[in-house]
Amino acid sequence: MQDTKASRMFLVGAVVMGVLATVLAFTFIDSAASGQHGPQVQIMVAARDLKANAVLDVDRDLRVVEVPAQFSKLAGLTLDA
């Protein structure tokens, strides 16, 4: 009888922990997807895959995108807008 009670308590605990993990995961994903990462900066990136040593056409090959300022270190890896 005691073994059955312990098994049920373990099952209930596992279900509660699973529900808690699911709620926390959805909360984290929702906050990450909300786009509230502070001020934005503009950087220029490739608009499509580029071939090596190809001459770039600014209108066709490049585009400006906004990224959170906290990622502005990546701007050093791109061309200036």
C-alpha positions in Angstrom: 0.0 0.0 0.0 2.8 2.4 0.9 4.5 1.7 -2.5 1.4 2.7 -4.4 1.1 6.0 -2.5 4.7 6.8 -3.2 4.2 6.1 -6.9 1.2 8.3 -7.0 3.0 11.2 -5.3 5.9 10.8 -7.7 3.5 10.9 -10.7 1.7 14.0 -9.3 5.1 15.7 -8.7 6.2 14.8 -12.2 3.0 16.2 -13.8 3.3 19.4 -11.8 6.9 19.9 -12.8 6.1 19.3 -16.4 3.3 21.9 -16.4 5.6 24.4 -14.7 8.3 23.8 -17.2 5.9 24.2 -20.1 4.6 27.5 -18.7 8.1 28.8 -18.1 9.2 27.8 -21.6 6.2 29.6 -23.2 6.8 32.7 -21.1 10.5 32.8 -22.1 9.7 32.3 -25.8 7.0 35.0 -25.7 9.3 37.5 -24.0 12.1 36.8 -26.5 9.8 37.1 -29.5 8.3 40.4 -28.3 11.2 42.4 -29.8 11.8 44.5 -26.8 15.6 44.5 -26.9 16.1 48.2 -26.5 17.2 50.7 -29.2 17.7 49.6 -32.8 20.7 50.3 -35.1 20.9 49.9 -38.8 23.4 47.6 -40.5 23.9 46.6 -44.1 23.8 42.9 -45.0 23.8 40.7 -48.1 20.3 40.5 -49.7 21.1 37.2 -51.2 23.9 34.6 -51.5 27.0 36.2 -53.1 29.7 34.6 -55.1 33.3 35.0 -54.2 35.0 38.0 -55.8 31.8 39.2 -57.4 31.3 43.0 -58.0 28.5 44.2 -55.8 25.5 46.1 -57.0 24.3 48.1 -54.0 20.6 48.1 -55.1 20.5 44.4 -55.9 23.0 42.7 -53.5 22.7 44.6 -50.3 20.0 45.7 -47.9 19.7 47.6 -44.6 18.2 45.8 -41.6 17.6 46.9 -38.0 19.1 44.9 -35.2 19.1 45.6 -31.4 22.0 47.9 -30.4 23.3 45.2 -28.1 24.3 43.3 -31.2 26.1 46.3 -32.7 29.4 44.5 -32.4 28.2 42.5 -35.4 28.2 45.8 -37.4 32.0 45.6 -37.6 31.6 42.4 -39.6 29.4 44.2 -42.2 29.7 47.0 -44.7 28.8 50.5 -43.6 25.4 51.7 -44.7 
